[in-house]
Amino acid sequence: MERTGPYRLLDADGTVRSSQTPGQLGGHRRSRIYGRLDCPAARRALARGGYRTHRVFFADEPTAVAAGYRPCAVCLPDAYRAWRGRRPPGIG
């Protein structure tokens, strides 16, 4: 059964809002990583359990970045490499 809204999405300021449109990206609240909804690494983590309680969703990539999340190295390798090149030395 396919779910229909409202969906809970995280805004750039970290506020959860209701939306009739599902999020385009998923993330992990504790690790502050975002990625595609079909990410193999996220799917493995979800299958192991525990991850689901920290799962968040974003409308788009600019919102995820503005909320302080970084791209997943597995499903968004180009965005991850760009992020690594921009971060200050000694961070993450």
Gaussian input, Z-matrix of N, CA and C with variables (Angstrom, degrees):
# hf/3-21g

backbone

0 1
 N
 C     1     B1
 C     2     B2     1     A1
 N     3     B3     2     A2     1     D1
 C     4     B4     3     A3     2     D2
 C     5     B5     4     A4     3     D3
 N     6     B6     5     A5     4     D4
 C     7     B7     6     A6     5     D5
 C     8     B8     7     A7     6     D6
 N     9     B9     8     A8     7     D7
 C    10    B10     9     A9     8     D8
 C    11    B11    10    A10     9     D9
 N    12    B12    11    A11    10    D10
 C    13    B13    12    A12    11    D11
 C    14    B14    13    A13    12    D12
 N    15    B15    14    A14    13    D13
 C    16    B16    15    A15    14    D14
 C    17    B17    16    A16    15    D15
 N    18    B18    17    A17    16    D16
 C    19    B19    18    A18    17    D17
 C    20    B20    19    A19    18    D18
 N    21    B21    20    A20    19    D19
 C    22    B22    21    A21    20    D20
 C    23    B23    22    A22    21    D21
 N    24    B24    23    A23    22    D22
 C    25    B25    24    A24    23    D23
 C    26    B26    25    A25    24    D24
 N    27    B27    26    A26    25    D25
 C    28    B28    27    A27    26    D26
 C    29    B29    28    A28    27    D27
 N    30    B30    29    A29    28    D28
 C    31    B31    30    A30    29    D29
 C    32    B32    31    A31    30    D30
 N    33    B33    32    A32    31    D31
 C    34    B34    33    A33    32    D32
 C    35    B35    34    A34    33    D33
 N    36    B36    35    A35    34    D34
 C    37    B37    36    A36    35    D35
 C    38    B38    37    A37    36    D36
 N    39    B39    38    A38    37    D37
 C    40    B40    39    A39    38    D38
 C    41    B41    40    A40    39    D39
 N    42    B42    41    A41    40    D40
 C    43    B43    42    A42    41    D41
 C    44    B44    43    A43    42    D42
 N    45    B45    44    A44    43    D43
 C    46    B46    45    A45    44    D44
 C    47    B47    46    A46    45    D45
 N    48    B48    47    A47    46    D46
 C    49    B49    48    A48    47    D47
 C    50    B50    49    A49    48    D48
 N    51    B51    50    A50    49    D49
 C    52    B52    51    A51    50    D50
 C    53    B53    52    A52    51    D51
 N    54    B54    53    A53    52    D52
 C    55    B55    54    A54    53    D53
 C    56    B56    55    A55    54    D54
 N    57    B57    56    A56    55    D55
 C    58    B58    57    A57    56    D56
 C    59    B59    58    A58    57    D57
 N    60    B60    59    A59    58    D58
 C    61    B61    60    A60    59    D59
 C    62    B62    61    A61    60    D60
 N    63    B63    62    A62    61    D61
 C    64    B64    63    A63    62    D62
 C    65    B65    64    A64    63    D63
 N    66    B66    65    A65    64    D64
 C    67    B67    66    A66    65    D65
 C    68    B68    67    A67    66    D66
 N    69    B69    68    A68    67    D67
 C    70    B70    69    A69    68    D68
 C    71    B71    70    A70    69    D69
 N    72    B72    71    A71    70    D70
 C    73    B73    72    A72    71    D71
 C    74    B74    73    A73    72    D72
 N    75    B75    74    A74    73    D73
 C    76    B76    75    A75    74    D74
 C    77    B77    76    A76    75    D75
 N    78    B78    77    A77    76    D76
 C    79    B79    78    A78    77    D77
 C    80    B80    79    A79    78    D78
 N    81    B81    80    A80    79    D79
 C    82    B82    81    A81    80    D80
 C    83    B83    82    A82    81    D81
 N    84    B84    83    A83    82    D82
 C    85    B85    84    A84    83    D83
 C    86    B86    85    A85    84    D84
 N    87    B87    86    A86    85    D85
 C    88    B88    87    A87    86    D86
 C    89    B89    88    A88    87    D87
 N    90    B90    89    A89    88    D88
 C    91    B91    90    A90    89    D89
 C    92    B92    91    A91    90    D90
 N    93    B93    92    A92    91    D91
 C    94    B94    93    A93    92    D92
 C    95    B95    94    A94    93    D93
 N    96    B96    95    A95    94    D94
 C    97    B97    96    A96    95    D95
 C    98    B98    97    A97    96    D96
 N    99    B99    98    A98    97    D97
 C   100   B100    99    A99    98    D98
 C   101   B101   100   A100    99    D99
 N   102   B102   101   A101   100   D100
 C   103   B103   102   A102   101   D101
 C   104   B104   103   A103   102   D102
 N   105   B105   104   A104   103   D103
 C   106   B106   105   A105   104   D104
 C   107   B107   106   A106   105   D105
 N   108   B108   107   A107   106   D106
 C   109   B109   108   A108   107   D107
 C   110   B110   109   A109   108   D108
 N   111   B111   110   A110   109   D109
 C   112   B112   111   A111   110   D110
 C   113   B113   112   A112   111   D111
 N   114   B114   113   A113   112   D112
 C   115   B115   114   A114   113   D113
 C   116   B116   115   A115   114   D114
 N   117   B117   116   A116   115   D115
 C   118   B118   117   A117   116   D116
 C   119   B119   118   A118   117   D117
 N   120   B120   119   A119   118   D118
 C   121   B121   120   A120   119   D119
 C   122   B122   121   A121   120   D120
 N   123   B123   122   A122   121   D121
 C   124   B124   123   A123   122   D122
 C   125   B125   124   A124   123   D123
 N   126   B126   125   A125   124   D124
 C   127   B127   126   A126   125   D125
 C   128   B128   127   A127   126   D126
 N   129   B129   128   A128   127   D127
 C   130   B130   129   A129   128   D128
 C   131   B131   130   A130   129   D129
 N   132   B132   131   A131   130   D130
 C   133   B133   132   A132   131   D131
 C   134   B134   133   A133   132   D132
 N   135   B135   134   A134   133   D133
 C   136   B136   135   A135   134   D134
 C   137   B137   136   A136   135   D135
 N   138   B138   137   A137   136   D136
 C   139   B139   138   A138   137   D137
 C   140   B140   139   A139   138   D138
 N   141   B141   140   A140   139   D139
 C   142   B142   141   A141   140   D140
 C   143   B143   142   A142   141   D141
 N   144   B144   143   A143   142   D142
 C   145   B145   144   A144   143   D143
 C   146   B146   145   A145   144   D144
 N   147   B147   146   A146   145   D145
 C   148   B148   147   A147   146   D146
 C   149   B149   148   A148   147   D147
 N   150   B150   149   A149   148   D148
 C   151   B151   150   A150   149   D149
 C   152   B152   151   A151   150   D150
 N   153   B153   152   A152   151   D151
 C   154   B154   153   A153   152   D152
 C   155   B155   154   A154   153   D153
 N   156   B156   155   A155   154   D154
 C   157   B157   156   A156   155   D155
 C   158   B158   157   A157   156   D156
 N   159   B159   158   A158   157   D157
 C   160   B160   159   A159   158   D158
 C   161   B161   160   A160   159   D159
 N   162   B162   161   A161   160   D160
 C   163   B163   162   A162   161   D161
 C   164   B164   163   A163   162   D162
 N   165   B165   164   A164   163   D163
 C   166   B166   165   A165   164   D164
 C   167   B167   166   A166   165   D165
 N   168   B168   167   A167   166   D166
 C   169   B169   168   A168   167   D167
 C   170   B170   169   A169   168   D168
 N   171   B171   170   A170   169   D169
 C   172   B172   171   A171   170   D170
 C   173   B173   172   A172   171   D171
 N   174   B174   173   A173   172   D172
 C   175   B175   174   A174   173   D173
 C   176   B176   175   A175   174   D174
 N   177   B177   176   A176   175   D175
 C   178   B178   177   A177   176   D176
 C   179   B179   178   A178   177   D177
 N   180   B180   179   A179   178   D178
 C   181   B181   180   A180   179   D179
 C   182   B182   181   A181   180   D180
 N   183   B183   182   A182   181   D181
 C   184   B184   183   A183   182   D182
 C   185   B185   184   A184   183   D183
 N   186   B186   185   A185   184   D184
 C   187   B187   186   A186   185   D185
 C   188   B188   187   A187   186   D186
 N   189   B189   188   A188   187   D187
 C   190   B190   189   A189   188   D188
 C   191   B191   190   A190   189   D189
 N   192   B192   191   A191   190   D190
 C   193   B193   192   A192   191   D191
 C   194   B194   193   A193   192   D192
 N   195   B195   194   A194   193   D193
 C   196   B196   195   A195   194   D194
 C   197   B197   196   A196   195   D195
 N   198   B198   197   A197   196   D196
 C   199   B199   198   A198   197   D197
 C   200   B200   199   A199   198   D198
 N   201   B201   200   A200   199   D199
 C   202   B202   201   A201   200   D200
 C   203   B203   202   A202   201   D201
 N   204   B204   203   A203   202   D202
 C   205   B205   204   A204   203   D203
 C   206   B206   205   A205   204   D204
 N   207   B207   206   A206   205   D205
 C   208   B208   207   A207   206   D206
 C   209   B209   208   A208   207   D207
 N   210   B210   209   A209   208   D208
 C   211   B211   210   A210   209   D209
 C   212   B212   211   A211   210   D210
 N   213   B213   212   A212   211   D211
 C   214   B214   213   A213   212   D212
 C   215   B215   214   A214   213   D213
 N   216   B216   215   A215   214   D214
 C   217   B217   216   A216   215   D215
 C   218   B218   217   A217   216   D216
 N   219   B219   218   A218   217   D217
 C   220   B220   219   A219   218   D218
 C   221   B221   220   A220   219   D219
 N   222   B222   221   A221   220   D220
 C   223   B223   222   A222   221   D221
 C   224   B224   223   A223   222   D222
 N   225   B225   224   A224   223   D223
 C   226   B226   225   A225   224   D224
 C   227   B227   226   A226   225   D225
 N   228   B228   227   A227   226   D226
 C   229   B229   228   A228   227   D227
 C   230   B230   229   A229   228   D228
 N   231   B231   230   A230   229   D229
 C   232   B232   231   A231   230   D230
 C   233   B233   232   A232   231   D231
 N   234   B234   233   A233   232   D232
 C   235   B235   234   A234   233   D233
 C   236   B236   235   A235   234   D234
 N   237   B237   236   A236   235   D235
 C   238   B238   237   A237   236   D236
 C   239   B239   238   A238   237   D237
 N   240   B240   239   A239   238   D238
 C   241   B241   240   A240   239   D239
 C   242   B242   241   A241   240   D240
 N   243   B243   242   A242   241   D241
 C   244   B244   243   A243   242   D242
 C   245   B245   244   A244   243   D243
 N   246   B246   245   A245   244   D244
 C   247   B247   246   A246   245   D245
 C   248   B248   247   A247   246   D246
 N   249   B249   248   A248   247   D247
 C   250   B250   249   A249   248   D248
 C   251   B251   250   A250   249   D249
 N   252   B252   251   A251   250   D250
 C   253   B253   252   A252   251   D251
 C   254   B254   253   A253   252   D252
 N   255   B255   254   A254   253   D253
 C   256   B256   255   A255   254   D254
 C   257   B257   256   A256   255   D255
 N   258   B258   257   A257   256   D256
 C   259   B259   258   A258   257   D257
 C   260   B260   259   A259   258   D258
 N   261   B261   260   A260   259   D259
 C   262   B262   261   A261   260   D260
 C   263   B263   262   A262   261   D261
 N   264   B264   263   A263   262   D262
 C   265   B265   264   A264   263   D263
 C   266   B266   265   A265   264   D264
 N   267   B267   266   A266   265   D265
 C   268   B268   267   A267   266   D266
 C   269   B269   268   A268   267   D267
 N   270   B270   269   A269   268   D268
 C   271   B271   270   A270   269   D269
 C   272   B272   271   A271   270   D270
 N   273   B273   272   A272   271   D271
 C   274   B274   273   A273   272   D272
 C   275   B275   274   A274   273   D273

   B1=1.4472
   B2=1.5289
   B3=1.2961
   B4=1.4533
   B5=1.5187
   B6=1.3133
   B7=1.4577
   B8=1.5216
   B9=1.3129
   B10=1.4640
   B11=1.5156
   B12=1.3325
   B13=1.4611
   B14=1.5157
   B15=1.3037
   B16=1.4527
   B17=1.5296
   B18=1.3233
   B19=1.4579
   B20=1.5137
   B21=1.3202
   B22=1.4649
   B23=1.5196
   B24=1.3441
   B25=1.4602
   B26=1.5193
   B27=1.3261
   B28=1.4579
   B29=1.5196
   B30=1.3321
   B31=1.4585
   B32=1.5288
   B33=1.3241
   B34=1.4584
   B35=1.5241
   B36=1.3250
   B37=1.4669
   B38=1.5286
   B39=1.3400
   B40=1.4602
   B41=1.5135
   B42=1.3223
   B43=1.4566
   B44=1.5281
   B45=1.3114
   B46=1.4585
   B47=1.5223
   B48=1.3307
   B49=1.4576
   B50=1.5216
   B51=1.2929
   B52=1.4547
   B53=1.5231
   B54=1.3446
   B55=1.4573
   B56=1.5213
   B57=1.3048
   B58=1.4659
   B59=1.5266
   B60=1.3350
   B61=1.4599
   B62=1.5258
   B63=1.3316
   B64=1.4668
   B65=1.5261
   B66=1.3133
   B67=1.4548
   B68=1.5212
   B69=1.3192
   B70=1.4602
   B71=1.5204
   B72=1.3424
   B73=1.4581
   B74=1.5189
   B75=1.3147
   B76=1.4500
   B77=1.5128
   B78=1.3123
   B79=1.4526
   B80=1.5152
   B81=1.3234
   B82=1.4633
   B83=1.5240
   B84=1.3215
   B85=1.4638
   B86=1.5295
   B87=1.3048
   B88=1.4675
   B89=1.5251
   B90=1.3181
   B91=1.4654
   B92=1.5309
   B93=1.3399
   B94=1.4679
   B95=1.5287
   B96=1.3427
   B97=1.4581
   B98=1.5240
   B99=1.3400
   B100=1.4651
   B101=1.5256
   B102=1.3329
   B103=1.4571
   B104=1.5149
   B105=1.3318
   B106=1.4619
   B107=1.5254
   B108=1.3079
   B109=1.4657
   B110=1.5244
   B111=1.3351
   B112=1.4685
   B113=1.5297
   B114=1.3196
   B115=1.4634
   B116=1.5284
   B117=1.3352
   B118=1.4697
   B119=1.5292
   B120=1.3352
   B121=1.4676
   B122=1.5280
   B123=1.3236
   B124=1.4698
   B125=1.5195
   B126=1.3277
   B127=1.4715
   B128=1.5252
   B129=1.3366
   B130=1.4784
   B131=1.5203
   B132=1.3319
   B133=1.4660
   B134=1.5230
   B135=1.3182
   B136=1.4620
   B137=1.5210
   B138=1.3327
   B139=1.4670
   B140=1.5281
   B141=1.3290
   B142=1.4749
   B143=1.5199
   B144=1.3271
   B145=1.4659
   B146=1.5167
   B147=1.3148
   B148=1.4582
   B149=1.5143
   B150=1.2981
   B151=1.4620
   B152=1.5229
   B153=1.2946
   B154=1.4654
   B155=1.5349
   B156=1.3252
   B157=1.4661
   B158=1.5281
   B159=1.3323
   B160=1.4596
   B161=1.5245
   B162=1.3213
   B163=1.4625
   B164=1.5183
   B165=1.3253
   B166=1.4583
   B167=1.5315
   B168=1.3211
   B169=1.4601
   B170=1.5242
   B171=1.3274
   B172=1.4583
   B173=1.5174
   B174=1.3279
   B175=1.4581
   B176=1.5216
   B177=1.3534
   B178=1.4641
   B179=1.5277
   B180=1.3243
   B181=1.4647
   B182=1.5371
   B183=1.3260
   B184=1.4710
   B185=1.5342
   B186=1.3155
   B187=1.4685
   B188=1.5174
   B189=1.3312
   B190=1.4708
   B191=1.5238
   B192=1.3238
   B193=1.4702
   B194=1.5281
   B195=1.3229
   B196=1.4656
   B197=1.5303
   B198=1.3234
   B199=1.4689
   B200=1.5270
   B201=1.3335
   B202=1.4646
   B203=1.5141
   B204=1.3273
   B205=1.4581
   B206=1.5241
   B207=1.3207
   B208=1.4612
   B209=1.5198
   B210=1.3388
   B211=1.4631
   B212=1.5235
   B213=1.3123
   B214=1.4679
   B215=1.5252
   B216=1.3251
   B217=1.4677
   B218=1.5166
   B219=1.3245
   B220=1.4635
   B221=1.5206
   B222=1.3226
   B223=1.4692
   B224=1.5261
   B225=1.3234
   B226=1.4657
   B227=1.5363
   B228=1.3342
   B229=1.4725
   B230=1.5302
   B231=1.3152
   B232=1.4686
   B233=1.5234
   B234=1.3232
   B235=1.4670
   B236=1.5264
   B237=1.3366
   B238=1.4639
   B239=1.5254
   B240=1.3460
   B241=1.4616
   B242=1.5304
   B243=1.3171
   B244=1.4679
   B245=1.5272
   B246=1.3200
   B247=1.4648
   B248=1.5268
   B249=1.3323
   B250=1.4702
   B251=1.5238
   B252=1.3214
   B253=1.4566
   B254=1.5115
   B255=1.3355
   B256=1.4661
   B257=1.5229
   B258=1.3172
   B259=1.4665
   B260=1.5218
   B261=1.3327
   B262=1.4661
   B263=1.5268
   B264=1.3270
   B265=1.4756
   B266=1.5265
   B267=1.3148
   B268=1.4652
   B269=1.5167
   B270=1.3411
   B271=1.4672
   B272=1.5204
   B273=1.3452
   B274=1.4420
   B275=1.4395
   A1=109.31
   A2=117.40
   A3=122.28
   A4=109.37
   A5=114.46
   A6=120.50
   A7=110.07
   A8=115.29
   A9=120.83
   A10=107.53
   A11=117.22
   A12=124.12
   A13=114.31
   A14=118.15
   A15=122.88
   A16=112.05
   A17=114.62
   A18=122.64
   A19=108.82
   A20=116.12
   A21=121.28
   A22=108.62
   A23=115.99
   A24=122.23
   A25=110.03
   A26=115.50
   A27=121.39
   A28=108.94
   A29=117.30
   A30=122.64
   A31=109.83
   A32=116.24
   A33=122.29
   A34=112.62
   A35=117.64
   A36=121.01
   A37=112.70
   A38=117.28
   A39=121.53
   A40=114.46
   A41=117.57
   A42=122.56
   A43=110.10
   A44=116.86
   A45=120.98
   A46=107.98
   A47=115.70
   A48=119.72
   A49=109.64
   A50=115.62
   A51=122.27
   A52=109.06
   A53=116.22
   A54=121.06
   A55=109.42
   A56=116.79
   A57=120.91
   A58=111.27
   A59=116.88
   A60=122.64
   A61=109.08
   A62=118.12
   A63=119.75
   A64=111.16
   A65=116.11
   A66=121.17
   A67=111.63
   A68=115.98
   A69=121.73
   A70=112.09
   A71=116.77
   A72=122.37
   A73=110.08
   A74=115.74
   A75=121.65
   A76=109.53
   A77=116.51
   A78=120.07
   A79=111.25
   A80=115.05
   A81=122.50
   A82=107.49
   A83=115.43
   A84=121.58
   A85=112.29
   A86=119.24
   A87=121.11
   A88=112.88
   A89=117.67
   A90=120.09
   A91=112.54
   A92=116.79
   A93=122.52
   A94=111.47
   A95=115.95
   A96=123.30
   A97=108.05
   A98=116.70
   A99=120.46
   A100=109.25
   A101=115.30
   A102=119.71
   A103=111.58
   A104=113.92
   A105=120.63
   A106=109.97
   A107=116.12
   A108=120.78
   A109=111.92
   A110=117.36
   A111=120.92
   A112=112.68
   A113=117.91
   A114=122.59
   A115=110.75
   A116=117.71
   A117=120.32
   A118=112.96
   A119=117.24
   A120=119.94
   A121=110.80
   A122=116.97
   A123=120.16
   A124=110.51
   A125=117.04
   A126=119.84
   A127=111.56
   A128=117.08
   A129=120.23
   A130=110.33
   A131=116.47
   A132=120.40
   A133=110.83
   A134=117.28
   A135=120.97
   A136=111.23
   A137=117.32
   A138=121.16
   A139=111.37
   A140=117.56
   A141=121.57
   A142=111.70
   A143=116.94
   A144=120.91
   A145=111.92
   A146=115.76
   A147=121.39
   A148=113.90
   A149=117.53
   A150=122.79
   A151=111.24
   A152=117.04
   A153=122.94
   A154=112.69
   A155=118.34
   A156=120.71
   A157=112.37
   A158=117.83
   A159=121.92
   A160=112.38
   A161=116.97
   A162=122.67
   A163=110.39
   A164=115.92
   A165=122.29
   A166=108.18
   A167=116.66
   A168=121.16
   A169=109.57
   A170=115.29
   A171=122.33
   A172=110.09
   A173=115.61
   A174=120.91
   A175=110.96
   A176=116.40
   A177=120.20
   A178=110.24
   A179=115.10
   A180=120.84
   A181=113.35
   A182=119.86
   A183=118.47
   A184=112.99
   A185=117.33
   A186=120.47
   A187=110.79
   A188=117.15
   A189=121.01
   A190=110.67
   A191=116.87
   A192=121.27
   A193=110.31
   A194=117.23
   A195=121.36
   A196=111.54
   A197=117.18
   A198=121.46
   A199=111.71
   A200=116.87
   A201=120.35
   A202=114.85
   A203=117.53
   A204=121.29
   A205=109.74
   A206=116.77
   A207=121.79
   A208=110.15
   A209=118.23
   A210=120.69
   A211=112.58
   A212=115.55
   A213=123.04
   A214=109.32
   A215=116.72
   A216=121.58
   A217=111.67
   A218=118.07
   A219=121.86
   A220=111.71
   A221=117.69
   A222=120.21
   A223=113.97
   A224=117.54
   A225=121.67
   A226=109.59
   A227=117.51
   A228=119.50
   A229=114.53
   A230=118.73
   A231=120.28
   A232=111.15
   A233=116.53
   A234=120.69
   A235=110.34
   A236=117.12
   A237=120.89
   A238=110.66
   A239=117.78
   A240=120.89
   A241=110.93
   A242=116.94
   A243=120.64
   A244=110.22
   A245=117.34
   A246=121.47
   A247=110.36
   A248=116.67
   A249=120.33
   A250=111.50
   A251=116.72
   A252=120.57
   A253=113.21
   A254=118.09
   A255=122.81
   A256=114.27
   A257=117.82
   A258=119.48
   A259=110.81
   A260=117.09
   A261=120.96
   A262=110.99
   A263=118.44
   A264=121.19
   A265=111.35
   A266=115.72
   A267=120.85
   A268=114.39
   A269=119.03
   A270=122.35
   A271=108.50
   A272=115.62
   A273=125.72
   A274=119.39
   D1=123.83
   D2=-179.48
   D3=-81.34
   D4=136.35
   D5=-179.11
   D6=-80.50
   D7=141.87
   D8=172.01
   D9=-119.56
   D10=152.53
   D11=-173.82
   D12=-44.44
   D13=176.94
   D14=0.09
   D15=-78.94
   D16=148.94
   D17=178.49
   D18=-104.53
   D19=154.84
   D20=178.80
   D21=-104.45
   D22=114.31
   D23=-178.85
   D24=-116.72
   D25=147.87
   D26=177.32
   D27=-90.00
   D28=130.06
   D29=177.44
   D30=-85.51
   D31=172.39
   D32=-179.67
   D33=-59.22
   D34=-29.86
   D35=-179.68
   D36=-90.37
   D37=6.04
   D38=177.93
   D39=88.72
   D40=2.34
   D41=178.95
   D42=-80.98
   D43=135.98
   D44=175.70
   D45=-84.18
   D46=131.11
   D47=178.86
   D48=-128.57
   D49=158.26
   D50=178.30
   D51=-90.38
   D52=140.61
   D53=-179.65
   D54=-142.07
   D55=145.41
   D56=174.12
   D57=-81.10
   D58=-12.35
   D59=179.40
   D60=-106.60
   D61=132.49
   D62=179.05
   D63=-67.58
   D64=156.97
   D65=177.07
   D66=-67.82
   D67=151.28
   D68=178.63
   D69=-91.16
   D70=-19.25
   D71=-178.13
   D72=-134.72
   D73=151.37
   D74=175.21
   D75=-112.23
   D76=162.19
   D77=179.10
   D78=-151.59
   D79=172.42
   D80=177.74
   D81=-119.24
   D82=117.85
   D83=-173.74
   D84=-59.28
   D85=-40.73
   D86=-176.87
   D87=-73.93
   D88=-43.69
   D89=-176.86
   D90=-86.30
   D91=-11.62
   D92=178.35
   D93=58.25
   D94=43.25
   D95=177.68
   D96=-115.46
   D97=139.37
   D98=174.35
   D99=-122.08
   D100=155.11
   D101=178.72
   D102=-165.35
   D103=-176.29
   D104=179.81
   D105=-67.18
   D106=154.07
   D107=179.77
   D108=-68.52
   D109=-22.12
   D110=178.59
   D111=-99.72
   D112=19.29
   D113=-177.98
   D114=-59.90
   D115=126.88
   D116=179.11
   D117=-61.12
   D118=-37.98
   D119=-179.67
   D120=-66.39
   D121=-41.78
   D122=178.73
   D123=-67.23
   D124=-39.86
   D125=178.53
   D126=-62.10
   D127=-40.41
   D128=177.04
   D129=-63.41
   D130=-44.30
   D131=-179.88
   D132=-63.06
   D133=-41.82
   D134=177.75
   D135=-63.17
   D136=-38.79
   D137=179.83
   D138=-66.15
   D139=-30.82
   D140=178.67
   D141=-75.25
   D142=-20.11
   D143=-179.56
   D144=90.63
   D145=165.88
   D146=177.91
   D147=84.31
   D148=-35.09
   D149=-177.82
   D150=-66.03
   D151=-36.20
   D152=-173.67
   D153=-55.75
   D154=-36.23
   D155=-177.73
   D156=-67.97
   D157=-19.24
   D158=-179.22
   D159=-108.69
   D160=10.51
   D161=-177.43
   D162=-77.17
   D163=134.75
   D164=175.35
   D165=-129.82
   D166=164.17
   D167=-179.34
   D168=-131.83
   D169=147.87
   D170=-178.87
   D171=-125.58
   D172=147.32
   D173=176.80
   D174=-67.23
   D175=-36.08
   D176=-176.61
   D177=-161.94
   D178=174.50
   D179=-177.46
   D180=-66.43
   D181=-43.59
   D182=178.12
   D183=-57.40
   D184=-35.59
   D185=178.35
   D186=-67.36
   D187=-42.62
   D188=178.85
   D189=-61.77
   D190=-44.29
   D191=179.62
   D192=-64.78
   D193=-44.59
   D194=179.88
   D195=-63.22
   D196=-28.78
   D197=178.47
   D198=-79.52
   D199=-3.59
   D200=176.30
   D201=94.25
   D202=18.10
   D203=179.68
   D204=-96.92
   D205=151.50
   D206=177.81
   D207=-108.70
   D208=157.64
   D209=-179.61
   D210=-71.10
   D211=150.54
   D212=176.64
   D213=-73.41
   D214=134.19
   D215=179.07
   D216=-71.69
   D217=-22.90
   D218=-176.46
   D219=-80.88
   D220=-53.68
   D221=-173.28
   D222=-97.90
   D223=-13.89
   D224=178.19
   D225=-129.99
   D226=58.43
   D227=-172.81
   D228=-61.22
   D229=-36.85
   D230=179.34
   D231=-66.81
   D232=-45.26
   D233=178.10
   D234=-64.81
   D235=-36.63
   D236=178.57
   D237=-64.56
   D238=-45.85
   D239=179.05
   D240=-61.61
   D241=-40.88
   D242=177.43
   D243=-63.15
   D244=-41.99
   D245=178.68
   D246=-62.28
   D247=-45.77
   D248=179.55
   D249=-60.28
   D250=-35.04
   D251=179.83
   D252=-72.01
   D253=-21.81
   D254=-178.57
   D255=-93.27
   D256=-21.31
   D257=-172.76
   D258=-75.84
   D259=150.46
   D260=178.93
   D261=-65.40
   D262=149.88
   D263=177.60
   D264=-56.26
   D265=141.51
   D266=177.57
   D267=85.60
   D268=0.58
   D269=179.88
   D270=-104.92
   D271=127.55
   D272=171.42
   D273=45.04

